Structure formats: structure tokens, C-alpha cells
Amino acid sequence: MKLSSIGYSLRDAFRSLWRNKFMTLASVATVAISMVILGAAWILVLNTEYLASTMESELEINVYLEKELTRDKALEMKDKIQKISGVEEAFFVPKEEGLEAMEERFGEDSDLLQSLGGVNPLPDVYRIKSHDADFVPQIASELAVLEGIETVRYGQGFVEKLLSLTDWLRTVGLGVIFAVGLAAIFLIATTIRLTVFARRREVTIMKLVGATNWYIRWPFFLEGMIIGFSGAFLAVMSIYFIYDQLVQNISVMVSFVPIMTDQEVLYNIYKNLLLMGTGIGALGSAVSLHRFLKV
Amino acid sequence: MIKMVNVSKVYQGEVKVRALSHINLQIDRGEFVFIVGPSGAGKSTLTRLIIREELPTSGQIIVGGRSLPRLKEREVPLLRRKIGFIFQDFRLLMERTVYENVAFAMEAIEIPRSTVRERVPAVLEMVGLKDKMSMYPHELSGGQQQRVCIARAVVNDPLIIIADEPTGNLDPDNSWDIMRILAAINKRGTTIITATHDREMVDKMKRRVIALSDGEIVRDEERGTYRNEA
């Protein structure tokens, strides 16, 4: 491709975008709407994921040791617990500390120990964090068989339900992104196909005067890319501003709902939407053009 | 320049249509040839084979020294650059000006802009449309549109010009203008092949006539006339 031809391609691309203003506008709007839907689905899924992992990270296992266990034996258990696979960290909470915490909860004035007859009824406790919430039930069952342990609590029942819910949300989320993505590709490709179809006469004449297929393709590629990029850009701008507003409102009004504000992740989504829009635009025109090049 | 040896073309469909059978012909450089015959005789198929819009079912076609059945897909554009086309329905781009329609053919084969700017006005002057350069096709008469089409066909200096019913949509005066222009182009050495029904035109021009009927050559004579083949 010669330099002058790049000039022709660019000129032809812009000229035809301008001549088919309404088609161009319709295509850009289609891309924008598809991309907004895709982006919204994507962000929604990421937030669900964020919510799920926030909840999961708060899960911990409480191990209550037997009351008769000596302090030395209790401390020795730390090694055994940490050897269990999946355990990230085990914090030892001696019963004195447990009592102090309880007293604090009851208020400064009360003398809890005295009212209990000078005997601390609490056991020593290990608080255990796992690497992954999915390990929690497994770790708990391995802990239960250790010697010197009275009970293991991790919110049995609730945790299993939470885990299956978050798993389900992740699968559904991926499915939604995939489906919306496919719909977007189809919609954009169809729209661009229409613009190519409107110009098949031009393509035929170009072929007959001896234009190479690549020379014919370039303006269409450029058009597709310009349409795709413009649409995706509009979509990204809308998502950016709307999400920004949403984050501000939610953090003020319902502050207990965790909302994802990781700029890096968001910029990654924006970047991907732009790339996808541009790519689908170019691909859409290439695929549609293929048919008309066979003259 | 063009040679066909035992060329046949069968269109495969629900019903097989034999469009051309066992065509042998040779057209030399600088000839002016009319291809005549009733509708369905195979005139259009013959022109489509020469520009390799289609391949023959059997037989050999050589254009400008190249065998068309053996030509690779990517070599087709190079073949077509040696051939100019003129169509009955003009096939102009309605949303481009006269100048742009002609320049389009040069740009499509990647000729630098400076050459395009020199050449297009010169060619439009030759067909008598220099003052209509910035008009759009719908502002022109049929004869003028056909002259734009001719300008587009000759702008790249082809070796061969193929005209499919070039005067089919024109009145006699305009038809004569077109023929005079084609004859002038032929004088400069360009081979011209014209498929036509236009009896009067063929009879007056007194050029080589190849008559087709039912896909076969029934007559091929120098300085021939139209005549109805039985």
C-alpha cells in the first residue's frame, strides 16, 4: 500500500461516514448502547464478586480449647493448627483476654470476674483465618479431630450457603457477560453490514477497474474502526460518569454496602470496552465485505 | 491480444445452461470488433470471460499473453488494469462528481494524486465533458453519462476496451457520439470489443463482426454487417 493510497483510504472513509450520516449515527448509537449494556453487566458482576469476596474474607474459624488444657499445651497447638493445609494464620486468644473483651462489652463498672465467683469460665481460643473461604469447612473438620479441642465454630450451615451463593453468582456473572458480549458483537456486525451493503455497487466497480482487495478493504476497515471506537468511547464516558455518581450516592446513603472503586480495575474495563468496540467494528466490516469481494 | 481455444461455458444450476460452446477466436491488437446476436446468444458471457468475471467450464483463454484459467486470484486486478469497461447502465457512482468518478479508477489502482490531477481533465476533455467536471451524474443526460463511463474506461490507458451494449440506452445521435469516441480511441491502438444489438450502428461502422447464436460463433467477417442469422 502506497502512501498516497493511505490518504485515499482515510479520505474515502471520512467521506462515506459523512455521506451516510444517518447510517453512521445509527451505527455509533448501536455500538454505544451495546457497549453500555456490556459495561454495566461487567461492572455489576465485578461488584457482586467484590461483595462476595468481602463477605468471604470476613469468615473465620473459632476453636475453643478444652478448659483443663494447660497453657503450655494450648500454645503448643498453634504449630499443629498451622500445619493444616489452607490455614493462613492462627491467633491465640488466651482466656484472660477473652474475659477482658467481655468486660469491655458489659461496661467499665461491672466486675464480671467477681460476680462469677473469681473463676474465669472462658476457654482459650484460636481464631483461624484461611487462605480461601472454600477451605473453611474442610479445615474445620480437620480441627475437630485434634486432641484438646472442645468445639469448632465457623457459622456451620451459613458458610456453606454463602459459598454456594457466591459460586453461583460468579458463574451467572460470567454467563451474563458472555451472552451480552455476543449480542453486542452480533448487533454491531449487523449494523456495519448494512453500511457495507449500501456500498456494494462501489465495491463492484472498484473490482472491475482492477483495485486490489486490500485497497478496497482499507476504507471499510477504517470506517468500522471509527464507528466502533466512537460508540465505545461514548459508552465509556457514560459509564464513567454514571458509576462515579452511583459510588458517591451509595457510599453516603447505604454505607454498609461494599462497592468496588478500584480505579485500576475500572480503567481496565474501559480499555477493554474501547478495544472491543474498535475491533468488532473492523471485524464486522471485514466479514460483511468478504461476500462482495468475490467478483 | 485475445485468444480463445475451444471455450465452453456451462452455468450449473437446477437446469444446466450451456451459454457458450466450442468458441475459437482470435482478436489482435488494435482491432475494432462487434459481437452481435440476439439476447441469450452468449454475448455477455463472452465479455465476462475476457475480464475474468467468470472462468470457462473448459477451454483456454489467453489475454495479453496470460492464461486466464491459470491466473491466480491476486493477479486478477493486474489483468483488469489492462482492460477498460463500458456498461449499458453506465455504473457511475451517483454520489460522486464526474471528476471523482473518473479519478476513482486511477485511485483504485494507486496512482499518485499529482498524476490523477493532470490526467482526469485531459481525458474528460477528449470526451467533451471538461466543463461538466464538478457536476453529479444525475445532472447529466444519458449520452453524457456514457461519456463519463468511457472516460473512466480509458483513463488508465488500457490495451483493451470492452463495451457491453454501450448504446443500448441511448438515442441515435448520442449513440453516434459514443461510437465516434470509441473509433478515435481505437485509432490510437486500443483494441475495442463491443457487444451490441444496434443493427444500424454495426452496418455503418463496417468493422469486424462476430455473430453469436445459441452460444456458437455462426459468422466472423471483416467489415461485416449485422444481418439476422437464421
Interface residues (C-beta under 8 A of the other chain):
Chain A: M1 K2 S4 S5 G7 Y8 R19 R201 E202 T204 I205 M206 K207 L208 V209 G210 A211 T212 N213 Y215 I216 V295
Chain B: I51 E53 R74 P77 L78 L79 R80 R81 I83 F85 R91 L93 E95 F104 A105 E107 A108 I109 E110 I111 P112 R113 R152 N156
